[in-house]
Amino acid sequence: MTFEDLQRAWNAQDRKLDTLIQLNVSQLRGSHVDSLRTALDRLRRSIVIELVFNAIALFLIAMFIGDHLGDARYLVTAGLLHVSVVLLIAAAVRQLIALHNVDYAGPVVGVQRTLTRLRVERIRTSKWTLIAAPLLWTPVLIATIKGVLGVDAFAILDAKWIATNLLFGVAVIVLMQWAAKRYGDRAMRSPFLRSVVDDLAGRKLNEAMGFLDRLEEFERETPLSSTRLRAQ
Amino acid sequence: MKQAGNRFTTLLEQHKGILYKVAAAYCREAEDRHDLMQEIVLQLWRSFPRYDEQWRFSTWMYRIAMNVAISHYRRTRDTVPLEGAVLELAAEPEIDDDVRVLYDLIGGLDELSRGLVILFLDGHSHDEIAAILGLTSTNVATRLNRIKQRLRNDYQEKAR
């Protein structure tokens, strides 16, 4: 049998498929179709949820800043948080716009490039959020003690304690990245943990960037090496 | 709305083989394949109001099916099956051994080349393939020659 015979066999499968695939038209017409979520819908929903939480955080921080305009220590602390949340909101809005512009009926290479760029942006946002978290938790604690409990945080947390915490945060970041690279490839049952570890280690980012390179190569009109045809 | 729905289901019925062919090229497991087919149908349904008749339905369908399939393939780890069905399979098609061999060979290619091969096997011209994938016709021709040669070699190796 030759490769051409396989092609003929491929064409012959159409009749079989016509018999065996039955479309349940009533389900398609039913209202429940609107409630089903595609992967893109789920992504959109998670970005909107992030956006809502960040908008609430932004509102609370803005109120805190408004109440402490005369105190430079609290202004700097809350200002740091404010800038971080604004950056997260800007990233989420950019991602929602990009998602809104995705047209699955577009040429495959272009659509995949848009989706992968969006994925790169999501990965970078998660990675920087994870990296910034150990540093930002000290300002969060200070603002919470003052904002929620009404206690002067700087009176109970001395400068030495704050500096130690920030240094500890830096150490945690370094340790997290080292551990993610060193042990991240070991079997991890929780998909969430695996995802966090892959974010930290930069594996997801490398993979997504690699796919962008492959898309670019795919578009290029140059003879490709045979190994590139292999599944990644 | 009802008329558009009828038209959509008629067109989908006429081209439903595309669903299986694309899904089978990107998923080895039957369950995964079924999930992917559901996702493709749902995406087609959502996109149908924007269907531009300057394109053949099959061309439009292939674009959406492949975009969904490649995205699905690339995030398989995080896949959450749809909680509901829009499609039924009378049975998982028992495909011929020759076609199974072909799917195995296609499964050895990267996700972009798989799309190219399926379109070629389905008899699309280089221009049509170029329009679906967003490449130039010359690029399609060059790549197809390489891929066909590789598939031939792989097939001969398998047959030995």
Interface residues (C-beta under 8 A of the other chain):
Chain A: M1 F3 D5 L6 Q7 A9 W10 N11 A12 Q13 D14 K16 L17 D18 T19 L20 I21 Q22 L23 N24 V25 Q27 L28 R29 H32 V33 S35 L36 R37 T38 A39 L40 R42 D103 Y104 A105 G106 P107 V108 V109 G110 V111 Q112 L115 P191 R194 S195 F211 R214 L215 F218 E219 R220 E221 P223 L224 S226 R228 L229 R230 A231 Q232
Chain B: K2 G5 F8 T9 L12 E13 K16 G17 L19 Y20 K21 E39 V41 L42 Q43 W45 R46 S47 R50 Y51 D52 W55 W60 R63 I64 M66 N67 V68 I70 S71 H72 R74 R75 R77 D78 T79 V80 L82 E83 G84 A85 V86 L87 E88 L89 A90 A91 E92 P93 E94 I95 D96 D98 V99 V101 L102 L105 G107 G108 L109 D110 E111 L112 S113 G115 L121 G123 A131 I132 L133 G134 L135 T136 T138 N139 T142 R143 R146 I147 K148 R150 L151 R152 Y155 A159
